Amino acid sequence: MTDFPGPRPVVGDAVVITTGSSSVTINGTITSQGILRDGCGFVELTLPDADPQQRRDLEWSKQFQYDLSLRGALLYSSPQLKVRGCRRDGDGALIVTGSP
């Protein structure tokens, strides 16, 4: 599936994130959700608290693309996205906001 995600959260157990020429796989509970803010569509990718270097690399990236899977089945493949923001939730999970 490559359509822009809707407002309903999609939950997977693995995500492959590509930033520039590098990619990383993160396992755990990962959520992808489309949001509408000020009339513009964004996607929020919520990652479990993982390796601090992986988080820093993503926070410092300008663009990213990701493939979200559940038990090995592809749930969502994003287009290339511009990083619009990164923040942490109360549990330390990283929430990355992007737009096409």
C-alpha positions as CSV (number, residue, x, y, z in Angstrom):
1,M,0.0,0.0,0.0
2,T,1.5,3.4,-1.0
3,D,-1.5,5.7,-0.6
4,F,-1.1,8.5,2.0
5,P,-2.2,7.0,5.4
6,G,-5.5,8.1,6.7
7,P,-6.4,9.3,10.2
8,R,-6.8,5.7,11.4
9,P,-3.5,4.5,13.0
10,V,-1.7,1.6,11.3
11,V,0.4,-0.4,13.8
12,G,3.3,-2.6,12.7
13,D,6.1,-4.5,14.4
14,A,9.0,-3.5,12.1
15,V,9.9,-0.5,10.0
16,V,12.8,0.1,7.6
17,I,13.6,3.8,7.5
18,T,15.8,5.2,4.7
19,T,17.5,8.5,5.1
20,G,19.8,9.6,2.3
21,S,22.1,6.7,1.6
22,S,21.6,4.8,4.8
23,S,18.8,2.6,6.1
24,V,17.9,1.2,9.5
25,T,15.4,-1.4,10.7
26,I,13.6,-0.7,14.0
27,N,11.5,-3.4,15.7
28,G,8.8,-3.0,18.3
29,T,5.4,-1.3,18.3
30,I,5.4,1.3,15.5
31,T,2.5,3.5,14.5
32,S,1.9,5.4,11.3
33,Q,-1.0,7.8,11.0
34,G,-2.1,10.6,8.7
35,I,-2.9,13.9,10.3
36,L,-4.4,17.2,9.1
37,R,-2.9,20.3,10.5
38,D,-3.8,23.8,9.3
39,G,-5.3,22.3,6.1
40,C,-2.1,20.4,5.2
41,G,-1.6,16.6,5.3
42,F,1.2,15.1,7.3
43,V,2.2,11.6,8.4
44,E,3.3,10.9,12.0
45,L,5.6,7.9,12.5
46,T,5.8,6.8,16.2
47,L,8.9,4.7,17.0
48,P,9.7,2.9,20.2
49,D,12.5,4.2,22.4
50,A,15.5,2.6,20.6
51,D,19.1,3.1,19.9
52,P,19.9,6.8,20.7
53,Q,22.2,7.1,17.6
54,Q,19.5,5.9,15.3
55,R,17.1,8.4,16.8
56,R,19.6,11.2,16.4
57,D,20.3,10.3,12.8
58,L,16.5,10.5,12.0
59,E,16.1,13.7,14.0
60,W,18.9,15.4,12.0
61,S,17.7,14.1,8.6
62,K,15.9,16.4,6.2
63,Q,14.1,13.6,4.3
64,F,13.1,10.0,5.0
65,Q,11.1,7.1,3.5
66,Y,9.8,4.1,5.4
67,D,8.3,0.7,4.9
68,L,6.1,-0.5,7.8
69,S,5.5,-4.2,8.2
70,L,3.6,-6.6,10.5
71,R,4.8,-10.1,10.8
72,G,6.7,-9.8,7.6
73,A,3.8,-8.4,5.5
74,L,4.2,-4.9,4.1
75,L,1.5,-2.6,5.5
76,Y,2.6,0.8,4.2
77,S,5.4,2.1,2.0
78,S,5.7,5.9,2.2
79,P,6.8,8.3,-0.5
80,Q,9.9,10.4,0.1
81,L,8.9,12.7,3.0
82,K,10.4,15.9,4.3
83,V,11.0,15.9,8.1
84,R,8.7,18.6,9.5
85,G,9.3,17.9,13.2
86,C,10.5,15.4,15.8
87,R,9.4,15.2,19.4
88,R,9.2,12.7,22.2
89,D,6.1,11.4,24.0
90,G,5.9,10.8,27.7
91,D,7.3,7.2,27.3
92,G,10.4,8.4,25.3
93,A,9.1,7.2,21.9
94,L,10.2,9.4,19.0
95,I,7.4,10.9,16.9
96,V,8.6,12.1,13.5
97,T,6.3,14.2,11.4
98,G,6.8,14.3,7.6
99,S,5.1,15.6,4.5
100,P,5.5,14.9,0.7
